């Protein structure tokens, strides 16, 4: 019981994002498809994390802090909440990509393959922020969680770990893409009514939450190496995020212009023809 409480309460941020996932996914997918995806995501998470711990596949070799045993639930040599996070990280990226590619007035984009690729990119981008900040857990509420065996190019994360997560993200997004392959492209009155807006907000929330944590660590820690790393990670969010926002704005603008071009010819066709002038005068 202590381990369950430790996992749910001690990892309250995972619990919070997990609840957001459940609410959004149930509304979008229904309980059956949500359950199917969650099972796949959990199996992928358990297999990938334990495979990396024991064999270095697919994320290269690393280890979780053994002191966590007894405080939270483990599956093999990995905390359960780590594997559970695959559910919401994959779904948030997937649903956010649907909104990014479709624009605020449609529920689906014109090219499913671009929805898929964009979702994979969003999932990997989020990990580029979340994972290295998690390595600083000893300096904030997360606590010591894991460490890699060797140095890495991205704030201590090896290139192999990024390649490996791209593979798992492709599997998770691919599962969701297959489960929603028959979803229709429906019109949306305005951005505030878009069904995937909460998922986009949740995606940004997880990234900004960790970014704020890095900013806090950089302002409260006395170790210069930790401060440099935390500051760099906080800045990386904006280096990645600002171009992404600009690209989305340009894409949405092009969609709006294309929609206007489609509407104008139709309006011209529907315009009534003028009545012919009557000849002569009344009473002639």
C-alpha positions as CSV (number, residue, x, y, z in Angstrom):
1,X,0.0,0.0,0.0
2,X,2.9,2.4,0.8
3,X,4.3,1.8,-2.6
4,X,1.0,2.6,-4.3
5,X,0.6,5.8,-2.3
6,X,4.2,6.7,-3.1
7,X,3.7,6.2,-6.8
8,X,0.4,8.1,-7.0
9,X,1.0,10.9,-4.5
10,X,4.8,11.1,-4.6
11,X,4.7,11.3,-8.4
12,X,1.8,13.8,-8.3
13,X,2.8,15.5,-11.6
14,X,2.6,12.2,-13.5
15,X,-0.8,11.5,-11.8
16,X,-2.0,15.0,-12.9
17,X,-1.0,14.6,-16.5
18,X,-2.4,11.0,-16.5
19,X,-5.8,12.3,-15.4
20,X,-5.6,15.0,-18.2
21,X,-4.8,12.2,-20.7
22,X,-7.8,10.1,-19.5
23,X,-10.2,12.9,-19.7
24,X,-9.1,14.0,-23.2
25,X,-8.7,10.5,-24.6
26,X,-12.0,9.2,-23.3
27,X,-13.8,12.2,-24.9
28,X,-11.9,11.7,-28.2
29,X,-11.4,7.9,-28.5
30,X,-14.1,6.5,-26.2
31,X,-13.3,3.9,-23.5
32,X,-12.5,1.0,-25.8
33,X,-9.9,2.7,-28.0
34,X,-8.5,4.5,-24.9
35,X,-8.0,1.2,-23.2
36,X,-6.4,-0.4,-26.3
37,X,-4.0,2.4,-26.7
38,X,-3.1,2.6,-23.0
39,X,-2.3,-1.1,-22.9
40,X,0.0,-0.8,-25.9
41,X,1.7,2.3,-24.4
42,X,2.2,0.6,-21.1
43,X,3.7,-2.5,-22.7
44,X,6.0,-0.4,-24.9
45,X,7.1,1.6,-21.9
46,X,7.8,-1.4,-19.7
47,X,9.7,-3.2,-22.4
48,X,11.7,-0.2,-23.6
49,X,12.7,1.0,-20.2
50,X,13.6,-2.5,-18.9
51,X,15.3,-3.3,-22.2
52,X,17.5,-0.3,-21.8
53,X,18.3,-1.0,-18.2
54,X,19.4,-4.5,-18.9
55,X,20.6,-4.5,-22.5
56,X,21.0,-0.9,-23.5
57,X,18.2,-1.2,-26.1
58,X,16.6,1.1,-27.3
59,X,17.8,4.0,-25.2
60,X,21.4,2.9,-24.4
61,X,22.2,1.7,-20.9
62,X,21.1,3.5,-17.8
63,X,19.8,2.7,-14.3
64,X,17.2,4.0,-12.0
65,X,17.9,4.8,-8.4
66,X,17.6,1.6,-6.3
67,X,16.7,3.7,-3.2
68,X,13.3,4.2,-4.8
69,X,12.4,0.6,-4.2
70,X,9.9,0.3,-1.3
71,X,8.8,3.9,-1.9
72,X,6.9,3.3,-5.2
73,X,5.8,0.5,-7.5
74,X,8.4,-1.0,-9.7
75,X,7.8,-3.2,-12.8
76,X,11.0,-5.1,-13.3
77,X,13.8,-2.6,-12.6
78,X,11.7,0.5,-13.7
79,X,9.3,2.6,-11.6
80,X,5.7,2.0,-12.9
81,X,5.0,5.7,-13.2
82,X,7.8,6.1,-15.7
83,X,6.2,3.6,-18.0
84,X,2.7,5.0,-17.4
85,X,3.9,8.4,-18.6
86,X,4.2,6.9,-22.2
87,X,0.4,7.1,-22.3
88,X,0.0,10.8,-22.0
89,X,3.3,11.8,-23.7
90,X,2.3,9.9,-26.9
91,X,-1.4,11.0,-26.8
92,X,-0.7,14.7,-26.2
93,X,1.8,14.8,-29.1
94,X,-0.7,13.0,-31.4
95,X,-3.7,15.1,-30.6
96,X,-1.7,18.3,-30.6
97,X,-0.4,17.4,-34.1
98,X,-3.9,16.9,-35.3
99,X,-4.7,20.5,-34.3
100,X,-1.4,21.9,-35.6
101,X,-1.9,20.3,-39.1
102,X,-5.7,20.8,-39.4
103,X,-5.8,24.3,-38.2
104,X,-8.4,25.8,-35.9
105,X,-11.4,25.3,-38.3
106,X,-11.1,21.5,-39.0
107,X,-10.6,18.4,-36.9
108,X,-8.3,16.6,-39.5
109,X,-5.5,17.8,-41.8
110,X,-5.6,17.1,-45.5
111,X,-2.6,14.7,-45.3
112,X,-2.6,12.0,-42.6
113,X,1.1,11.3,-43.1
114,X,1.9,14.9,-42.1
115,X,-0.2,14.5,-39.0
116,X,1.8,11.3,-38.1
117,X,5.2,12.8,-38.8
118,X,4.4,16.0,-36.9
119,X,3.2,14.0,-33.9
120,X,6.4,12.1,-33.8
121,X,8.4,15.3,-33.9
122,X,6.4,16.9,-31.1
123,X,6.9,13.8,-28.9
124,X,10.6,13.9,-29.4
125,X,10.8,17.6,-28.9
126,X,9.0,17.3,-25.5
127,X,11.5,14.6,-24.5
128,X,14.4,16.8,-25.3
129,X,13.1,19.1,-22.5
130,X,11.6,16.6,-20.0
131,X,14.3,14.0,-19.9
132,X,17.4,16.1,-19.3
133,X,15.6,18.2,-16.7
134,X,14.6,15.0,-15.0
135,X,18.4,14.2,-14.7
136,X,18.5,17.2,-12.4
137,X,15.9,15.7,-10.1
138,X,18.3,15.6,-7.1
139,X,18.0,19.4,-7.1
140,X,14.2,19.7,-6.9
141,X,11.1,17.7,-5.9
142,X,11.6,14.9,-8.5
143,X,14.6,13.5,-6.5
144,X,17.3,11.3,-7.9
145,X,15.6,9.2,-10.6
146,X,18.1,7.8,-13.1
147,X,21.5,8.2,-14.7
148,X,23.2,7.2,-17.9
149,X,26.4,5.2,-18.1
150,X,28.1,7.5,-20.6
151,X,28.2,11.2,-21.7
152,X,25.7,12.5,-24.2
153,X,25.5,15.3,-26.7
154,X,22.2,16.8,-25.5
155,X,22.7,17.8,-21.8
156,X,24.0,14.4,-21.0
157,X,21.6,12.3,-23.0
158,X,23.3,10.0,-25.6
159,X,22.3,10.2,-29.2
160,X,21.2,6.6,-29.0
161,X,18.6,7.5,-26.4
162,X,17.1,10.1,-28.8
163,X,17.0,7.6,-31.7
164,X,15.4,5.0,-29.4
165,X,12.7,7.3,-28.2
166,X,12.0,8.4,-31.8
167,X,11.3,4.7,-32.5
168,X,9.0,4.3,-29.5
169,X,7.2,7.5,-30.3
170,X,6.7,6.2,-33.9
171,X,5.0,3.1,-32.4
172,X,2.8,5.0,-30.0
173,X,1.7,7.6,-32.6
174,X,1.3,4.8,-35.2
175,X,-1.1,3.0,-32.8
176,X,-3.2,6.1,-32.3
177,X,-3.2,6.8,-36.0
178,X,-4.4,3.3,-36.8
179,X,-7.1,3.5,-34.1
180,X,-8.4,6.8,-35.4
181,X,-8.0,6.0,-39.1
182,X,-11.7,6.5,-39.8
183,X,-12.1,9.7,-37.8
184,X,-13.9,12.2,-40.2
185,X,-12.6,15.7,-40.9
186,X,-15.3,17.9,-39.4
187,X,-15.7,21.7,-39.4
188,X,-15.1,23.6,-36.2
189,X,-16.6,27.0,-35.6
190,X,-13.6,28.5,-33.8
191,X,-10.4,27.6,-32.1
192,X,-11.9,27.6,-28.6
193,X,-14.3,24.9,-29.7
194,X,-11.6,22.6,-31.2
195,X,-11.7,19.1,-29.6
196,X,-7.9,18.9,-29.6
197,X,-7.2,22.3,-28.0
198,X,-7.1,20.8,-24.4
199,X,-4.5,18.2,-25.6
200,X,-2.4,20.9,-27.2
201,X,-2.7,22.8,-23.9
202,X,-1.6,19.7,-22.0
203,X,1.3,19.1,-24.3
204,X,2.5,22.7,-23.8
205,X,1.8,22.4,-20.1
206,X,4.1,19.4,-19.6
207,X,6.9,21.2,-21.4
208,X,6.5,24.6,-19.7
209,X,6.1,22.8,-16.3
210,X,9.6,21.3,-16.7
211,X,11.0,24.5,-18.2
212,X,9.8,26.4,-15.1
213,X,11.4,23.8,-12.9
214,X,14.7,24.2,-14.8
215,X,14.5,28.0,-14.4
216,X,13.9,27.6,-10.6
217,X,16.9,25.2,-10.2
218,X,19.1,27.7,-12.1
219,X,18.1,30.5,-9.7
220,X,18.3,28.5,-6.4
221,X,21.3,26.2,-6.9
222,X,24.9,27.1,-5.9
223,X,26.6,24.5,-8.2
224,X,27.8,26.4,-11.3
225,X,27.6,23.3,-13.5
226,X,24.0,22.6,-12.4
227,X,23.1,26.3,-13.0
228,X,24.6,26.3,-16.5
229,X,22.8,23.1,-17.4
230,X,19.4,24.3,-16.0
231,X,19.7,27.7,-17.7
232,X,20.6,26.0,-21.0
233,X,17.6,23.7,-20.7
234,X,15.2,26.6,-19.9
235,X,16.5,28.5,-22.9
236,X,16.3,25.4,-25.1
237,X,12.5,25.4,-24.7
238,X,12.3,28.8,-26.4
239,X,15.0,28.0,-29.0
240,X,12.8,25.0,-30.1
241,X,9.4,26.6,-29.3
242,X,9.6,30.0,-30.9
243,X,10.3,28.7,-34.5
244,X,7.6,26.1,-34.0
245,X,5.0,28.7,-33.1
246,X,6.0,30.8,-36.1
247,X,5.8,27.9,-38.4
248,X,2.3,27.0,-37.1
249,X,1.1,30.6,-37.5
250,X,2.3,30.6,-41.1
251,X,0.7,27.2,-41.8
252,X,-2.7,28.3,-40.2
253,X,-2.6,31.5,-42.3
254,X,-2.1,29.5,-45.5
255,X,-5.0,27.2,-44.6
256,X,-7.2,30.3,-44.0
257,X,-6.2,31.8,-47.3
258,X,-6.9,28.5,-49.1
259,X,-10.3,28.3,-47.4
260,X,-11.1,31.9,-48.5
261,X,-10.2,31.0,-52.1
262,X,-12.6,28.1,-52.0
263,X,-15.4,30.2,-50.7
264,X,-15.2,33.1,-53.1
265,X,-15.9,31.2,-56.3
266,X,-18.8,29.5,-54.7
267,X,-20.2,32.8,-53.6
268,X,-19.9,34.1,-57.2
269,X,-21.9,31.1,-58.5
270,X,-24.6,31.6,-56.0
271,X,-25.0,35.3,-56.8
272,X,-28.5,35.9,-58.4
273,X,-28.6,37.3,-61.9
274,X,-29.9,40.9,-62.2
275,X,-33.5,41.3,-63.4
276,X,-33.8,42.5,-67.0
277,X,-35.1,46.1,-67.4
278,X,-38.7,46.4,-68.5
279,X,-39.1,48.1,-71.9
280,X,-41.7,50.7,-72.5
281,X,-43.8,52.7,-70.1
282,X,-46.8,51.6,-68.1
283,X,-50.0,52.9,-69.6
284,X,-48.8,53.1,-73.3
